[in-house]
Amino acid sequence: MLGIVYITAGNMKNASQIARELVSKRLAACVNMFPVSSVYRWKEEIEEDNEIAMFVKTDSSRFEEITKLVKSLHTYEMPAIEFWGIEGEKEYLDWVHVNSSGEETKK
């Protein structure tokens, strides 16, 4: 199943580092990054922070590897890492599948 792994990062530098690694290792076809404002409970306190949300376009079979890589690079003690199944235009989803398969494509 194709989907989006949703991740938040504390800053663009960390988000970019994670995104580049995911795409270069063919764990993701593409990563979109954009600023968000988050309100959450952490250690019994209500927190409000600016973060970078990441939409990682990939195949569900890559989720475990993505999680391991994200945790190794992330600055948070417990990063948000969620998989959302998606449907969409076939040609685009084929591109996501090919580019997140982990295999080199012939040029």
C-alpha positions in Angstrom: 0.0 0.0 0.0 1.3 3.5 -0.9 1.0 6.2 1.7 2.4 9.2 3.5 4.5 9.0 6.6 3.8 12.1 8.6 6.7 13.4 10.7 7.3 16.6 12.6 10.7 18.1 13.3 11.8 21.0 15.4 13.5 22.9 12.6 14.0 23.0 8.9 17.7 21.9 9.2 16.7 18.6 10.9 13.7 18.1 8.6 15.9 18.7 5.5 18.6 16.3 6.8 16.0 13.5 7.3 14.3 14.2 3.9 17.5 14.0 2.0 18.5 10.8 3.6 15.1 9.2 2.9 15.1 10.2 -0.7 18.8 9.3 -1.3 18.3 5.8 0.2 15.1 5.4 -1.9 13.0 5.0 1.2 10.8 7.9 -0.1 10.0 9.2 -3.6 9.4 12.7 -2.3 9.2 14.7 1.0 7.2 17.9 1.4 8.1 20.1 4.3 6.2 23.1 5.6 5.9 25.1 8.8 3.1 24.2 11.3 2.1 25.4 14.8 1.5 22.6 17.3 -0.1 22.4 20.7 0.5 19.2 22.6 0.9 17.7 26.1 4.5 16.7 27.0 5.5 15.6 30.4 2.2 16.8 31.9 2.7 20.4 30.5 0.8 22.0 27.6 3.3 23.1 25.0 3.0 25.2 21.9 5.8 25.2 19.3 6.5 26.0 15.7 7.6 22.8 13.9 8.2 21.5 10.4 5.7 19.0 9.2 6.9 16.4 6.7 4.9 14.4 4.2 7.0 11.4 3.2 5.6 9.7 0.1 6.4 6.0 0.1 5.3 2.4 0.2 4.1 0.9 3.5 6.7 -1.9 3.1 9.4 0.8 3.8 7.8 2.0 7.1 10.1 0.1 9.5 13.2 1.3 7.7 11.9 4.8 7.6 11.2 4.8 11.3 14.7 3.5 12.2 16.4 6.1 10.0 14.2 9.0 11.4 14.9 8.0 15.0 18.6 7.9 14.3 18.6 11.5 12.9 15.8 13.2 14.8 16.4 15.7 17.5 13.3 14.8 19.5 13.2 12.2 22.3 10.0 10.8 20.7 9.3 12.0 17.2 5.8 11.8 15.6 6.0 9.1 12.9 2.6 8.1 11.4 1.7 6.2 8.3 -1.4 7.2 6.4 -2.7 5.1 3.4 -3.5 7.1 0.3 -5.3 6.8 -3.0 -4.6 8.9 -6.0 -3.9 9.3 -9.7 -2.4 6.0 -11.0 0.6 7.5 -12.9 1.7 9.5 -9.9 1.2 6.6 -7.5 3.3 4.4 -9.9 6.0 7.0 -9.7 5.9 7.0 -5.9 6.1 3.2 -5.9 9.1 3.0 -8.3 11.0 5.7 -6.4 10.4 4.3 -2.9 11.1 0.7 -3.9 14.8 0.8 -2.8 15.9 -0.3 -6.3 17.9 1.8 -8.8 16.0 2.5 -12.0 17.5 2.4 -15.4 17.9 5.8 -17.0 
